[in-house]
Amino acid sequence: MSDIQVIHSDDAPKAVGPYSQAMIHGGVLYTSGQIGLIPEKGELVGDSVESQAKQVMRNLSAVLNAAGASTTDIIKANIYLINMVDFPKVNAIYAAWLGEHRPARATVAVAQLPLGAKIEIDLIASIS
């Protein structure tokens, strides 16, 4: 029996490729990157980085919940932006999502994201 557990939430978008929404191993949750897809439609929520960031965080919350975790269990976040000019907007939305919790984080600019998204985030979280 494998000690790797696959995590899936119907409240987050289905994987658009050969990967899982998240995996647990050794008490640690590793999420795949989420973009601002509406789970029911498989379409981006809108064109603004703000609307996409909020949807990304809703999607990640759904995956965390499916794993029995919450935002306070996040250890590390990686944020990918196609335009660093959007950093202050995303940072404010991210801070509101996390409240007082402050996990480690990296934010990097990338040339392009899947389906024309403006933001993607993946997480590492502790599972109790």
Phi and psi in radians as a Rosetta constraint file:
Dihedral C 1 N 2 CA 2 C 2 CIRCULARHARMONIC -1.361 0.35
Dihedral N 2 CA 2 C 2 N 3 CIRCULARHARMONIC 2.579 0.35
Dihedral C 2 N 3 CA 3 C 3 CIRCULARHARMONIC -1.709 0.35
Dihedral N 3 CA 3 C 3 N 4 CIRCULARHARMONIC 0.348 0.35
Dihedral C 3 N 4 CA 4 C 4 CIRCULARHARMONIC -1.845 0.35
Dihedral N 4 CA 4 C 4 N 5 CIRCULARHARMONIC 2.262 0.35
Dihedral C 4 N 5 CA 5 C 5 CIRCULARHARMONIC -1.992 0.35
Dihedral N 5 CA 5 C 5 N 6 CIRCULARHARMONIC 2.266 0.35
Dihedral C 5 N 6 CA 6 C 6 CIRCULARHARMONIC -1.476 0.35
Dihedral N 6 CA 6 C 6 N 7 CIRCULARHARMONIC 2.352 0.35
Dihedral C 6 N 7 CA 7 C 7 CIRCULARHARMONIC -1.968 0.35
Dihedral N 7 CA 7 C 7 N 8 CIRCULARHARMONIC 2.347 0.35
Dihedral C 7 N 8 CA 8 C 8 CIRCULARHARMONIC -2.457 0.35
Dihedral N 8 CA 8 C 8 N 9 CIRCULARHARMONIC 2.408 0.35
Dihedral C 8 N 9 CA 9 C 9 CIRCULARHARMONIC -2.206 0.35
Dihedral N 9 CA 9 C 9 N 10 CIRCULARHARMONIC 2.288 0.35
Dihedral C 9 N 10 CA 10 C 10 CIRCULARHARMONIC -1.245 0.35
Dihedral N 10 CA 10 C 10 N 11 CIRCULARHARMONIC -0.233 0.35
Dihedral C 10 N 11 CA 11 C 11 CIRCULARHARMONIC -1.547 0.35
Dihedral N 11 CA 11 C 11 N 12 CIRCULARHARMONIC 0.077 0.35
Dihedral C 11 N 12 CA 12 C 12 CIRCULARHARMONIC -2.161 0.35
Dihedral N 12 CA 12 C 12 N 13 CIRCULARHARMONIC 2.750 0.35
Dihedral C 12 N 13 CA 13 C 13 CIRCULARHARMONIC -1.057 0.35
Dihedral N 13 CA 13 C 13 N 14 CIRCULARHARMONIC 2.514 0.35
Dihedral C 13 N 14 CA 14 C 14 CIRCULARHARMONIC -1.106 0.35
Dihedral N 14 CA 14 C 14 N 15 CIRCULARHARMONIC 2.607 0.35
Dihedral C 14 N 15 CA 15 C 15 CIRCULARHARMONIC -1.037 0.35
Dihedral N 15 CA 15 C 15 N 16 CIRCULARHARMONIC 2.376 0.35
Dihedral C 15 N 16 CA 16 C 16 CIRCULARHARMONIC -1.717 0.35
Dihedral N 16 CA 16 C 16 N 17 CIRCULARHARMONIC 0.339 0.35
Dihedral C 16 N 17 CA 17 C 17 CIRCULARHARMONIC -2.860 0.35
Dihedral N 17 CA 17 C 17 N 18 CIRCULARHARMONIC -2.930 0.35
Dihedral C 17 N 18 CA 18 C 18 CIRCULARHARMONIC -1.447 0.35
Dihedral N 18 CA 18 C 18 N 19 CIRCULARHARMONIC 1.195 0.35
Dihedral C 18 N 19 CA 19 C 19 CIRCULARHARMONIC -2.665 0.35
Dihedral N 19 CA 19 C 19 N 20 CIRCULARHARMONIC 2.953 0.35
Dihedral C 19 N 20 CA 20 C 20 CIRCULARHARMONIC -1.831 0.35
Dihedral N 20 CA 20 C 20 N 21 CIRCULARHARMONIC 2.768 0.35
Dihedral C 20 N 21 CA 21 C 21 CIRCULARHARMONIC -1.078 0.35
Dihedral N 21 CA 21 C 21 N 22 CIRCULARHARMONIC -0.650 0.35
Dihedral C 21 N 22 CA 22 C 22 CIRCULARHARMONIC -2.878 0.35
Dihedral N 22 CA 22 C 22 N 23 CIRCULARHARMONIC 2.835 0.35
Dihedral C 22 N 23 CA 23 C 23 CIRCULARHARMONIC -2.384 0.35
Dihedral N 23 CA 23 C 23 N 24 CIRCULARHARMONIC 2.548 0.35
Dihedral C 23 N 24 CA 24 C 24 CIRCULARHARMONIC -1.997 0.35
Dihedral N 24 CA 24 C 24 N 25 CIRCULARHARMONIC 2.347 0.35
Dihedral C 24 N 25 CA 25 C 25 CIRCULARHARMONIC -2.593 0.35
Dihedral N 25 CA 25 C 25 N 26 CIRCULARHARMONIC 2.272 0.35
Dihedral C 25 N 26 CA 26 C 26 CIRCULARHARMONIC 1.027 0.35
Dihedral N 26 CA 26 C 26 N 27 CIRCULARHARMONIC 0.607 0.35
Dihedral C 26 N 27 CA 27 C 27 CIRCULARHARMONIC 1.360 0.35
Dihedral N 27 CA 27 C 27 N 28 CIRCULARHARMONIC 0.217 0.35
Dihedral C 27 N 28 CA 28 C 28 CIRCULARHARMONIC -2.146 0.35
Dihedral N 28 CA 28 C 28 N 29 CIRCULARHARMONIC 2.324 0.35
Dihedral C 28 N 29 CA 29 C 29 CIRCULARHARMONIC -1.707 0.35
Dihedral N 29 CA 29 C 29 N 30 CIRCULARHARMONIC 2.252 0.35
Dihedral C 29 N 30 CA 30 C 30 CIRCULARHARMONIC -2.045 0.35
Dihedral N 30 CA 30 C 30 N 31 CIRCULARHARMONIC 1.998 0.35
Dihedral C 30 N 31 CA 31 C 31 CIRCULARHARMONIC -1.627 0.35
Dihedral N 31 CA 31 C 31 N 32 CIRCULARHARMONIC 2.627 0.35
Dihedral C 31 N 32 CA 32 C 32 CIRCULARHARMONIC -1.305 0.35
Dihedral N 32 CA 32 C 32 N 33 CIRCULARHARMONIC 2.846 0.35
Dihedral C 32 N 33 CA 33 C 33 CIRCULARHARMONIC -1.135 0.35
Dihedral N 33 CA 33 C 33 N 34 CIRCULARHARMONIC 2.450 0.35
Dihedral C 33 N 34 CA 34 C 34 CIRCULARHARMONIC -1.976 0.35
Dihedral N 34 CA 34 C 34 N 35 CIRCULARHARMONIC 2.385 0.35
Dihedral C 34 N 35 CA 35 C 35 CIRCULARHARMONIC -1.929 0.35
Dihedral N 35 CA 35 C 35 N 36 CIRCULARHARMONIC 3.109 0.35
Dihedral C 35 N 36 CA 36 C 36 CIRCULARHARMONIC -1.396 0.35
Dihedral N 36 CA 36 C 36 N 37 CIRCULARHARMONIC 0.830 0.35
Dihedral C 36 N 37 CA 37 C 37 CIRCULARHARMONIC -1.447 0.35
Dihedral N 37 CA 37 C 37 N 38 CIRCULARHARMONIC 2.421 0.35
Dihedral C 37 N 38 CA 38 C 38 CIRCULARHARMONIC -1.378 0.35
Dihedral N 38 CA 38 C 38 N 39 CIRCULARHARMONIC 2.117 0.35
Dihedral C 38 N 39 CA 39 C 39 CIRCULARHARMONIC -0.939 0.35
Dihedral N 39 CA 39 C 39 N 40 CIRCULARHARMONIC -0.760 0.35
Dihedral C 39 N 40 CA 40 C 40 CIRCULARHARMONIC -1.229 0.35
Dihedral N 40 CA 40 C 40 N 41 CIRCULARHARMONIC -0.477 0.35
Dihedral C 40 N 41 CA 41 C 41 CIRCULARHARMONIC -1.857 0.35
Dihedral N 41 CA 41 C 41 N 42 CIRCULARHARMONIC -0.450 0.35
Dihedral C 41 N 42 CA 42 C 42 CIRCULARHARMONIC 1.208 0.35
Dihedral N 42 CA 42 C 42 N 43 CIRCULARHARMONIC 0.424 0.35
Dihedral C 42 N 43 CA 43 C 43 CIRCULARHARMONIC -2.106 0.35
Dihedral N 43 CA 43 C 43 N 44 CIRCULARHARMONIC 2.672 0.35
Dihedral C 43 N 44 CA 44 C 44 CIRCULARHARMONIC -1.091 0.35
Dihedral N 44 CA 44 C 44 N 45 CIRCULARHARMONIC 2.499 0.35
Dihedral C 44 N 45 CA 45 C 45 CIRCULARHARMONIC -1.157 0.35
Dihedral N 45 CA 45 C 45 N 46 CIRCULARHARMONIC -0.491 0.35
Dihedral C 45 N 46 CA 46 C 46 CIRCULARHARMONIC 3.070 0.35
Dihedral N 46 CA 46 C 46 N 47 CIRCULARHARMONIC -3.042 0.35
Dihedral C 46 N 47 CA 47 C 47 CIRCULARHARMONIC -1.613 0.35
Dihedral N 47 CA 47 C 47 N 48 CIRCULARHARMONIC -0.324 0.35
Dihedral C 47 N 48 CA 48 C 48 CIRCULARHARMONIC -1.426 0.35
Dihedral N 48 CA 48 C 48 N 49 CIRCULARHARMONIC 2.570 0.35
Dihedral C 48 N 49 CA 49 C 49 CIRCULARHARMONIC -1.129 0.35
Dihedral N 49 CA 49 C 49 N 50 CIRCULARHARMONIC -0.553 0.35
Dihedral C 49 N 50 CA 50 C 50 CIRCULARHARMONIC -1.122 0.35
Dihedral N 50 CA 50 C 50 N 51 CIRCULARHARMONIC -0.846 0.35
Dihedral C 50 N 51 CA 51 C 51 CIRCULARHARMONIC -1.137 0.35
Dihedral N 51 CA 51 C 51 N 52 CIRCULARHARMONIC -0.676 0.35
Dihedral C 51 N 52 CA 52 C 52 CIRCULARHARMONIC -1.191 0.35
Dihedral N 52 CA 52 C 52 N 53 CIRCULARHARMONIC -0.718 0.35
Dihedral C 52 N 53 CA 53 C 53 CIRCULARHARMONIC -1.081 0.35
Dihedral N 53 CA 53 C 53 N 54 CIRCULARHARMONIC -0.777 0.35
Dihedral C 53 N 54 CA 54 C 54 CIRCULARHARMONIC -1.085 0.35
Dihedral N 54 CA 54 C 54 N 55 CIRCULARHARMONIC -0.693 0.35
Dihedral C 54 N 55 CA 55 C 55 CIRCULARHARMONIC -1.193 0.35
Dihedral N 55 CA 55 C 55 N 56 CIRCULARHARMONIC -0.704 0.35
Dihedral C 55 N 56 CA 56 C 56 CIRCULARHARMONIC -0.973 0.35
Dihedral N 56 CA 56 C 56 N 57 CIRCULARHARMONIC -0.791 0.35
Dihedral C 56 N 57 CA 57 C 57 CIRCULARHARMONIC -1.233 0.35
Dihedral N 57 CA 57 C 57 N 58 CIRCULARHARMONIC -0.585 0.35
Dihedral C 57 N 58 CA 58 C 58 CIRCULARHARMONIC -1.112 0.35
Dihedral N 58 CA 58 C 58 N 59 CIRCULARHARMONIC -0.767 0.35
Dihedral C 58 N 59 CA 59 C 59 CIRCULARHARMONIC -1.101 0.35
Dihedral N 59 CA 59 C 59 N 60 CIRCULARHARMONIC -0.778 0.35
Dihedral C 59 N 60 CA 60 C 60 CIRCULARHARMONIC -1.147 0.35
Dihedral N 60 CA 60 C 60 N 61 CIRCULARHARMONIC -0.654 0.35
Dihedral C 60 N 61 CA 61 C 61 CIRCULARHARMONIC -1.073 0.35
Dihedral N 61 CA 61 C 61 N 62 CIRCULARHARMONIC -0.692 0.35
Dihedral C 61 N 62 CA 62 C 62 CIRCULARHARMONIC -1.108 0.35
Dihedral N 62 CA 62 C 62 N 63 CIRCULARHARMONIC -0.723 0.35
Dihedral C 62 N 63 CA 63 C 63 CIRCULARHARMONIC -1.184 0.35
Dihedral N 63 CA 63 C 63 N 64 CIRCULARHARMONIC -0.760 0.35
Dihedral C 63 N 64 CA 64 C 64 CIRCULARHARMONIC -1.004 0.35
Dihedral N 64 CA 64 C 64 N 65 CIRCULARHARMONIC -0.822 0.35
Dihedral C 64 N 65 CA 65 C 65 CIRCULARHARMONIC -1.050 0.35
Dihedral N 65 CA 65 C 65 N 66 CIRCULARHARMONIC -0.720 0.35
Dihedral C 65 N 66 CA 66 C 66 CIRCULARHARMONIC -1.100 0.35
Dihedral N 66 CA 66 C 66 N 67 CIRCULARHARMONIC -0.454 0.35
Dihedral C 66 N 67 CA 67 C 67 CIRCULARHARMONIC -1.598 0.35
Dihedral N 67 CA 67 C 67 N 68 CIRCULARHARMONIC -0.011 0.35
Dihedral C 67 N 68 CA 68 C 68 CIRCULARHARMONIC 1.393 0.35
Dihedral N 68 CA 68 C 68 N 69 CIRCULARHARMONIC 0.434 0.35
Dihedral C 68 N 69 CA 69 C 69 CIRCULARHARMONIC -2.128 0.35
Dihedral N 69 CA 69 C 69 N 70 CIRCULARHARMONIC 3.042 0.35
Dihedral C 69 N 70 CA 70 C 70 CIRCULARHARMONIC -2.470 0.35
Dihedral N 70 CA 70 C 70 N 71 CIRCULARHARMONIC -3.121 0.35
Dihedral C 70 N 71 CA 71 C 71 CIRCULARHARMONIC -1.079 0.35
Dihedral N 71 CA 71 C 71 N 72 CIRCULARHARMONIC -0.466 0.35
Dihedral C 71 N 72 CA 72 C 72 CIRCULARHARMONIC -1.276 0.35
Dihedral N 72 CA 72 C 72 N 73 CIRCULARHARMONIC -0.157 0.35
Dihedral C 72 N 73 CA 73 C 73 CIRCULARHARMONIC -1.636 0.35
Dihedral N 73 CA 73 C 73 N 74 CIRCULARHARMONIC -0.075 0.35
Dihedral C 73 N 74 CA 74 C 74 CIRCULARHARMONIC -1.194 0.35
Dihedral N 74 CA 74 C 74 N 75 CIRCULARHARMONIC 2.262 0.35
Dihedral C 74 N 75 CA 75 C 75 CIRCULARHARMONIC -1.707 0.35
Dihedral N 75 CA 75 C 75 N 76 CIRCULARHARMONIC -0.712 0.35
Dihedral C 75 N 76 CA 76 C 76 CIRCULARHARMONIC -2.602 0.35
Dihedral N 76 CA 76 C 76 N 77 CIRCULARHARMONIC 2.444 0.35
Dihedral C 76 N 77 CA 77 C 77 CIRCULARHARMONIC -2.199 0.35
Dihedral N 77 CA 77 C 77 N 78 CIRCULARHARMONIC 2.495 0.35
Dihedral C 77 N 78 CA 78 C 78 CIRCULARHARMONIC -2.074 0.35
Dihedral N 78 CA 78 C 78 N 79 CIRCULARHARMONIC 2.149 0.35
Dihedral C 78 N 79 CA 79 C 79 CIRCULARHARMONIC -1.965 0.35
Dihedral N 79 CA 79 C 79 N 80 CIRCULARHARMONIC 2.299 0.35
Dihedral C 79 N 80 CA 80 C 80 CIRCULARHARMONIC -2.061 0.35
Dihedral N 80 CA 80 C 80 N 81 CIRCULARHARMONIC 2.171 0.35
Dihedral C 80 N 81 CA 81 C 81 CIRCULARHARMONIC -2.140 0.35
Dihedral N 81 CA 81 C 81 N 82 CIRCULARHARMONIC 2.494 0.35
Dihedral C 81 N 82 CA 82 C 82 CIRCULARHARMONIC -1.459 0.35
Dihedral N 82 CA 82 C 82 N 83 CIRCULARHARMONIC -0.217 0.35
Dihedral C 82 N 83 CA 83 C 83 CIRCULARHARMONIC -2.557 0.35
Dihedral N 83 CA 83 C 83 N 84 CIRCULARHARMONIC 1.992 0.35
Dihedral C 83 N 84 CA 84 C 84 CIRCULARHARMONIC -1.157 0.35
Dihedral N 84 CA 84 C 84 N 85 CIRCULARHARMONIC -0.227 0.35
Dihedral C 84 N 85 CA 85 C 85 CIRCULARHARMONIC -1.063 0.35
Dihedral N 85 CA 85 C 85 N 86 CIRCULARHARMONIC -0.467 0.35
Dihedral C 85 N 86 CA 86 C 86 CIRCULARHARMONIC -1.390 0.35
Dihedral N 86 CA 86 C 86 N 87 CIRCULARHARMONIC -0.102 0.35
Dihedral C 86 N 87 CA 87 C 87 CIRCULARHARMONIC -0.931 0.35
Dihedral N 87 CA 87 C 87 N 88 CIRCULARHARMONIC -0.854 0.35
Dihedral C 87 N 88 CA 88 C 88 CIRCULARHARMONIC -1.052 0.35
Dihedral N 88 CA 88 C 88 N 89 CIRCULARHARMONIC -0.687 0.35
Dihedral C 88 N 89 CA 89 C 89 CIRCULARHARMONIC -1.126 0.35
Dihedral N 89 CA 89 C 89 N 90 CIRCULARHARMONIC -0.840 0.35
Dihedral C 89 N 90 CA 90 C 90 CIRCULARHARMONIC -1.136 0.35
Dihedral N 90 CA 90 C 90 N 91 CIRCULARHARMONIC -0.718 0.35
Dihedral C 90 N 91 CA 91 C 91 CIRCULARHARMONIC -1.029 0.35
Dihedral N 91 CA 91 C 91 N 92 CIRCULARHARMONIC -0.728 0.35
Dihedral C 91 N 92 CA 92 C 92 CIRCULARHARMONIC -1.146 0.35
Dihedral N 92 CA 92 C 92 N 93 CIRCULARHARMONIC -0.742 0.35
Dihedral C 92 N 93 CA 93 C 93 CIRCULARHARMONIC -1.158 0.35
Dihedral N 93 CA 93 C 93 N 94 CIRCULARHARMONIC -0.740 0.35
Dihedral C 93 N 94 CA 94 C 94 CIRCULARHARMONIC -1.082 0.35
Dihedral N 94 CA 94 C 94 N 95 CIRCULARHARMONIC -0.802 0.35
Dihedral C 94 N 95 CA 95 C 95 CIRCULARHARMONIC -1.086 0.35
Dihedral N 95 CA 95 C 95 N 96 CIRCULARHARMONIC -0.731 0.35
Dihedral C 95 N 96 CA 96 C 96 CIRCULARHARMONIC -1.120 0.35
Dihedral N 96 CA 96 C 96 N 97 CIRCULARHARMONIC -0.667 0.35
Dihedral C 96 N 97 CA 97 C 97 CIRCULARHARMONIC -1.117 0.35
Dihedral N 97 CA 97 C 97 N 98 CIRCULARHARMONIC -0.695 0.35
Dihedral C 97 N 98 CA 98 C 98 CIRCULARHARMONIC -1.527 0.35
Dihedral N 98 CA 98 C 98 N 99 CIRCULARHARMONIC -0.273 0.35
Dihedral C 98 N 99 CA 99 C 99 CIRCULARHARMONIC 1.124 0.35
Dihedral N 99 CA 99 C 99 N 100 CIRCULARHARMONIC -2.254 0.35
Dihedral C 99 N 100 CA 100 C 100 CIRCULARHARMONIC -1.487 0.35
Dihedral N 100 CA 100 C 100 N 101 CIRCULARHARMONIC -0.173 0.35
Dihedral C 100 N 101 CA 101 C 101 CIRCULARHARMONIC -1.251 0.35
Dihedral N 101 CA 101 C 101 N 102 CIRCULARHARMONIC 2.359 0.35
Dihedral C 101 N 102 CA 102 C 102 CIRCULARHARMONIC -2.316 0.35
Dihedral N 102 CA 102 C 102 N 103 CIRCULARHARMONIC 1.430 0.35
Dihedral C 102 N 103 CA 103 C 103 CIRCULARHARMONIC -1.259 0.35
Dihedral N 103 CA 103 C 103 N 104 CIRCULARHARMONIC 2.905 0.35
Dihedral C 103 N 104 CA 104 C 104 CIRCULARHARMONIC -1.088 0.35
Dihedral N 104 CA 104 C 104 N 105 CIRCULARHARMONIC 2.695 0.35
Dihedral C 104 N 105 CA 105 C 105 CIRCULARHARMONIC -2.736 0.35
Dihedral N 105 CA 105 C 105 N 106 CIRCULARHARMONIC 2.607 0.35
Dihedral C 105 N 106 CA 106 C 106 CIRCULARHARMONIC -2.230 0.35
Dihedral N 106 CA 106 C 106 N 107 CIRCULARHARMONIC 2.478 0.35
Dihedral C 106 N 107 CA 107 C 107 CIRCULARHARMONIC -2.233 0.35
Dihedral N 107 CA 107 C 107 N 108 CIRCULARHARMONIC 2.173 0.35
Dihedral C 107 N 108 CA 108 C 108 CIRCULARHARMONIC -2.276 0.35
Dihedral N 108 CA 108 C 108 N 109 CIRCULARHARMONIC 2.621 0.35
Dihedral C 108 N 109 CA 109 C 109 CIRCULARHARMONIC -1.566 0.35
Dihedral N 109 CA 109 C 109 N 110 CIRCULARHARMONIC 2.393 0.35
Dihedral C 109 N 110 CA 110 C 110 CIRCULARHARMONIC -2.214 0.35
Dihedral N 110 CA 110 C 110 N 111 CIRCULARHARMONIC 2.764 0.35
Dihedral C 110 N 111 CA 111 C 111 CIRCULARHARMONIC -1.276 0.35
Dihedral N 111 CA 111 C 111 N 112 CIRCULARHARMONIC -0.596 0.35
Dihedral C 111 N 112 CA 112 C 112 CIRCULARHARMONIC -2.793 0.35
Dihedral N 112 CA 112 C 112 N 113 CIRCULARHARMONIC 2.666 0.35
Dihedral C 112 N 113 CA 113 C 113 CIRCULARHARMONIC -2.238 0.35
Dihedral N 113 CA 113 C 113 N 114 CIRCULARHARMONIC 2.812 0.35
Dihedral C 113 N 114 CA 114 C 114 CIRCULARHARMONIC -0.983 0.35
Dihedral N 114 CA 114 C 114 N 115 CIRCULARHARMONIC 2.494 0.35
Dihedral C 114 N 115 CA 115 C 115 CIRCULARHARMONIC 1.016 0.35
Dihedral N 115 CA 115 C 115 N 116 CIRCULARHARMONIC 0.376 0.35
Dihedral C 115 N 116 CA 116 C 116 CIRCULARHARMONIC 1.338 0.35
Dihedral N 116 CA 116 C 116 N 117 CIRCULARHARMONIC 0.318 0.35
Dihedral C 116 N 117 CA 117 C 117 CIRCULARHARMONIC -1.122 0.35
Dihedral N 117 CA 117 C 117 N 118 CIRCULARHARMONIC 2.709 0.35
Dihedral C 117 N 118 CA 118 C 118 CIRCULARHARMONIC -1.736 0.35
Dihedral N 118 CA 118 C 118 N 119 CIRCULARHARMONIC -0.254 0.35
Dihedral C 118 N 119 CA 119 C 119 CIRCULARHARMONIC -2.612 0.35
Dihedral N 119 CA 119 C 119 N 120 CIRCULARHARMONIC 2.560 0.35
Dihedral C 119 N 120 CA 120 C 120 CIRCULARHARMONIC -2.492 0.35
Dihedral N 120 CA 120 C 120 N 121 CIRCULARHARMONIC 2.471 0.35
Dihedral C 120 N 121 CA 121 C 121 CIRCULARHARMONIC -2.355 0.35
Dihedral N 121 CA 121 C 121 N 122 CIRCULARHARMONIC 2.396 0.35
Dihedral C 121 N 122 CA 122 C 122 CIRCULARHARMONIC -2.163 0.35
Dihedral N 122 CA 122 C 122 N 123 CIRCULARHARMONIC 2.757 0.35
Dihedral C 122 N 123 CA 123 C 123 CIRCULARHARMONIC -2.314 0.35
Dihedral N 123 CA 123 C 123 N 124 CIRCULARHARMONIC 2.740 0.35
Dihedral C 123 N 124 CA 124 C 124 CIRCULARHARMONIC -2.164 0.35
Dihedral N 124 CA 124 C 124 N 125 CIRCULARHARMONIC 2.275 0.35
Dihedral C 124 N 125 CA 125 C 125 CIRCULARHARMONIC -2.406 0.35
Dihedral N 125 CA 125 C 125 N 126 CIRCULARHARMONIC 2.726 0.35
Dihedral C 125 N 126 CA 126 C 126 CIRCULARHARMONIC -1.517 0.35
Dihedral N 126 CA 126 C 126 N 127 CIRCULARHARMONIC 2.415 0.35
Dihedral C 126 N 127 CA 127 C 127 CIRCULARHARMONIC -2.006 0.35
Dihedral N 127 CA 127 C 127 N 128 CIRCULARHARMONIC 2.156 0.35
